[in-house]
Structure formats: structure tokens, C-alpha cells
Amino acid sequence: MIIEALALSGILFAGYKEYEKDVAKDTAQAPAQSPTDEAKQEVKASEQAEQPESNEPNTASTSRLKRLFQGADDQNQEAIEARKSFERENGRGIMASSAALGLATAGVFVPPVALASIPFLAYTGHKVYKNAIKQIQQGRISVDVLVAITLTGCLLGGYFIAASIAMLMLRFSERLVARVTQDSKQSLVEAFSQHPNEVWVMKDGIEVKTPFEELQVGDIVVAHAGEMIPADGIVTEGLATIDQHILTGEAKPVDKEVGDTVFGSTVVLSGKVHVKVEKAGEEATVSKIINVLNDTIDFKSTTQLRADSLSKHLVKPVLLAGGVALPLVGFSGALAVINSHPKNKMMVLAPISILNYLNIATDHGILIKDGRSLELLNKVDTIVFDKTGTLTEEQPHVGNVYICNEFSEDEVLMYAAAAEYKQNHPLALAIIEEAESRNIELPSTEDSEYKLGFGLVVHVNGKTVHVGSDRFMNVESIAIPQHIQDKQKQCHEHGYSIVMIAIDRQLVGGIELVPTVRPEACQIIEQLKERGNITTSYIISGDNEAPTKKLAEDLGIDFYFAETLPEHKAELIEKLQDEGRFVCYVGDGINDSIALKKAQVSISLSGASTVATDTAQIILMDSGLTHLPYLFELAEEFNKNMNTSFAFMVVPAILSVSGAFLLGFGVAQSILLNVAGLSLGIGNAMRPYVTRKIEKHLAEQNYFKPKVSESDDVEDAEILGEVKAKA
């Protein structure tokens, strides 16, 4: 018997090793390709709800962007009805299984009552039989065949309680998988869709509000200060300062006038332009990138595929083992061997684990769209940051204030802040914030207007104040002193901006605006480098070399790439990967989207360009880097938790097979082992969620605050010590 048991264990082990090879292969290919159509079909079949794929090209409209994240099935009424039908049928199946379990249990005391459970078991198992017959007709042997054999054997052998528990587990697992699917889609729908619903289009000389998706090539759209340019095109009228860092990576705003090209999704900071649409819909720059990234998948597919992969590779070994066991240990023992297959437990534990960790991540401001990233984060050895918008904030800060004509710095700031007071773009807010920090009292403005140029004209205390770029001053025929021109050149070399201020057509000074480094960036990078797996860090930027180099030195980042064009960012990622590096890319712009796709793990910030957050596997919802170290800690904890859960799945299977051959176990003992393993596995999967619930409750009672990272351990220990002392 010992020899037979060892031989059968070898059969099961061989099946598991084949599974491990497939998982390793899938993981290695994951960043570069989506699951195969066959694999996707297996996932859809397990969910019992068809999700039709759409091969139509995507446009830049809001409805199409939503479709990317919500899933094509949510746009299809038939699929919605199919899902509702599944939920109703699954609910009836759970009720039938519960009723069968109750009757079978009562049959222990009144045996004839147990027979009443048969119709309920037949109802809840009819789908299993249907799928098993279909698979056999196709010449395939699936998990459904094993479940059908186990259920039939239990009914013939009178193991009604065992059959009821097995079917209840199956139905329960289906419900959990469906719940994870729906929760995932709902999270993405709530997190995205940032494009405008309506735009202003010139028709017969009048600005008419038009639905975004109706925008056509040749239309003249109007973009005001603070608004997003809705499509690629040529400026036909007006002048404006435009922030296009999400597209080009340039921190410095650019001036656009008649004849210049502008791009969709960039923002007008000041001024007003009429734009003739040249590319709309799928021809637009943003939409082209979206089409490249259209095959992005979410976490539920990977989790389901891992479970199905192991199940598929163990089906034949388990069936063979059951056949060998039948003449050796009898009918019940053979059923015990067949029932040792761990598929049902995996279908339950994997969704519970991932759902709990996703909820924990969401509580900390982290949206995880693809669960593979939780596994892959532990392999990261190189982290690459985009500069503008990722390591720096959207709003710059005032650096130096350059003066001339005997005006003081505070006077220059006073007039500039008074002129910009009603503006809400980042440059204006930086000037106003600096004036407030110096406790400068701002005079009221008599009137203000945009001139044909890149700035404002405001009347303050009887004086005419011009505020804007050097080009604006040239348009207004205001002379710029040589030393201010020299400062302007120096600032340009360092990637800074200068806002000029003139009073009564005499230039009185310039305000230097410097990109604001995120206050948490230095500490975050230091914490990441303390992790054993992260050995190298990079900055990739479209800015000049001088500011990029200085930022890398200030933050302690190892290497940098400056003056990098958007299309070359992905090439740099590929180069690092060719050197054997496992790359995590953190970016926030349209120019980062392909690089995000190329990296093994991709992270974006909330508030970044839509296409960047669309592409990234992980989004930091607080628009900062604060929770980046915690994300790596969470990933490490998740992998440990999943390994423990898998152990609770595999160990009962080994005990069931060994017990059938060595200890005379039957199907009842096998199911009890499965239930015990499932209970321990669920407890392990729920442990992080329960632990954090307790921490949250204690925090609300002012015992201690919930831990965000390991750096809080010492403080928590001190507070807990005080609590114990009081107790």
C-alpha cells in the first residue's frame, strides 16, 4: 500500500509541476501580452456569464473610454441580462444545496428523510452534469467530470451529507467569483472617465455647446482659460498659454498662436483659442495610444486563470489515481482520491484573498486594477520615475523675484498677485500663494481683460499692469531690460519659467516659477531603496539635462535620462529589461503610457492624464507618492498570505490520498478534510481584513492609530505599552 501511495503522490506531484511551469511561463509573458482567447473563454465559462468582446475601434469619446474600463459586456444589454440570470440561478442553487444539507443531516436521525435531499442535489448539480457531458463529447476531461463522478458516487453510496457540502462549496465559489468580478468593474467605473462631456463649437459665428462624441474633423472648437483642448488641431484665432506636460513631459507651459498645432487633452492656462479640428475620434493622438493599449486586462482574469491552470493539470492525474484506487481501497476510497482535487477551494480562497487585499489597498488610497502586480512587485529590482507631474507637483512655486526700475520684490509680487487673483491656473496660484506667505495685502482691481497676447492687462490703483510672458511684452511693445533677458535665458536652461510684470508700460520685474518637488519624494525614495529587492532607480524626463540632473542628485536617485521624447521612453524601458532588470515604472502623462505598458509593473497617480491611469496596473488615488512604500509592503504580505492559503489547499489533498490508501479513509473523511482546509484557508484569507478592522476599531477608541508602514512599529509599541500599563 505504501508503494501505491507513493506512486500516486508522484502522479499528483507531476501534474502540479506542469502547472508551475505554465504559471512561470504566463508570468514571464504577462507584461507583453494578454491571455489567449481560449484562456479568456475558460474564465468566462467559470463565471457563467458571457462577456462579448468588441472589435470596434475606440474613439476619444467619454462613452468609449468608459467602455474600456467597465467592460464591453456592461454596454451590452444581453450580457447584463445573462449576468442577472446567473445570479438568480446561482441563488437558487445555494438555497437548494442548503436545503439538501439540512435534509441529509436530519436523515442521520430519521433515515428516510435523507432521500428527500436527492431532488435538491439533482437540481443543484444539473449544470455540472451538463458541462461534464459536453466536455466528454468534445473529447476533453475537465474538473466538471470529476465533480460529476464524485456527486454520482455520493448519491449511489448514500453519502448525502458529503454531496450536499460539495455542491454548496461549488455554488458558493461561483458566487464569490462573480462578486469579485462586479466589484472590480465598479471600482474602475468610479475611478475614471475624466474627459469633458460637452465642448464649445463655432457655428455661424456663435459658440454652441456640443456633445463631445459628436465632434467632427473640420469643426472650429473654442477653448477658454482653464479648459481642456478637446482634439488635435490648428489654432485659427487667438493666443494662449498651454500646459501640455501630460503629452510632451515639458514642465514649462508653451505659448500658442495662429498657425500653431495644439493637441487634445492639453489645458489652456490663460488666453483663448479657436482650434480647427484636424484629428478627432480614433485619429486623435490620445485615441491612437488607447487603441495600442486596448488589450489591458484586470486582476480577476489572472487569479481565475491560475486556479484553472492548476485544476486542468491535476484532472487527469487525479482521475488516474481514482482508477488505481478502486480495486485497492474500494468504492468510497476511490471517491476520496477523486474528491481530493483542490479546485473548489482555490475558487473560493483566491477571490477572497485578492478581494480583501484590494479593499485594504483601497482604504489606503491605492486602486489595483491588475492583481498580477501584487505578485510582480516582489520581483522589482529597478524603479523608474517620470519627472514632471510624478516627482514634481502640478503647481510650481516662486523662486527668485527679479526687479528693476527701483521697485521692491514685494511690490512686484503685489501687482502680479492682484492681476492674477481671479485666475485658477497653476502659475497664478503659485504667485498668489507667495504673496500670501509674505503677508502682502492685495489691492482691488478695477477691471481686467485678456489682450491679444499671452497675458493679462489689469488696472490697479490707477495704474495699468501687464502680466505675462516675454512674448506678451514684445506684442505690447514693452521693452525688456538686458539683465532680465539674461535671467530669462538662464531660467530657460534650467527648465524654469519667468512671468514678466510691467506697470504703465515699463517693465518692473520678473517672477521665477520653479517646479515644486513633492515634499514626500525624498523620504519615499529612501524607503524604497532600503528594501532588499530594489537596487537601482532612474528618472526619465523630457526636460533639459540640468534640472533633471539636479533633481536626481537632490532625491538620491541613481541615474537619469533627460530630453527624452515620448516615443523613446518605452525604448529605454526595453533597454533596461534587456539588461535583465525587472522594472516598475511610475508616471502620469500621455507620454508615459507606452512606457507604462512596457514595464513589468506600472503605477500612475490619480489626477494624471486619463490614458496614463487607463494603462497603469496600479493608481495612487491620493495624487501623491506617500503610499508607494506601503504598496510594496502590501504586495509582500499578499504573496505570503497566498502561499499559506495554497498550502491549506494542497495539504488536505495529500492527506486525503494518503489516508485513502494507508488509513482506510472514505469520501466522507475526504470531504471533512476539504472543509477543514477550506475553513483554515478562509480564516487565513480573511485575517488581513479582520486585523485591520480591529486596528481601525482600536484607533477609533484612541488606543493607537492604524499602521501605514513598518516605520510606525516603534510608535505603536510605545502607545500599546501605555495602554497595557493603564490596564
Buried (B, 14 or more C-beta within 10 A) or exposed (E): EEEBBEEBBEBBEEBBEBBEEBBEEBBEEBBEEBBEEEBBEBBBBBBBBBBBEBEEEBBBBBBBBBBBBBBBBBBBEEBEEBBEEBBEBBEEBBBBBBBBBBBBBBBEEEEEBBEBBBEBBBBBBEBBBEBBEEBBEEEEBBBBBBBBBBBBBBBEBBBBBBBBBBBBBBBBBBBBBBBBBBBBBEBBBEBBBBBEEBBBBBEEEEBEEBBBBEBEBEBBBBBBBEBBBBBBBBBEBBBBBBBBBBBBBBBBBBBBBEEBEBBBBBBBBBBBBBBBBBBBBBBBBBBBBBEEBBEBBBBBBBBBBBBBBBBBBBBEBBBBBBEBBBEBBBBBBBBBBBBBBBBBBBBBBBBBBBBBBBBBBBEBBBBBBBBBBBBBBBEBBBBBBBBBBBBBBBBBBBBBBBBBEEBEBBBBBBBBBBBBBEBEBBBBBBBBBBBEEBEBEBBEBEEBEBBEBBBBBBBBEEEEBBBBBBBBBBBBEBEBBEEBEEBBEEBBEBBBBBBBBBBEEEBBBBBBBBBBBBEBBBBBBEBBBEBEBBEBBBBBBBBBBEBBBEBBEEBEBBEBBBEBEBEBBBEBBBEBBEEEBBBBBBBBBBBBBBBBBBBBBBBBBBBBBBBBBBBBBBBBBBBBBBBBBBBBBBBBBBBEBBEBBBBBBBBBBBBBBBBBBEEEBBBBBBBBBBBBBBEBBBEBBBBBBEEBEEBEEBBEEEBBBBBEBEEBEEEBEEBEEEEEEEE
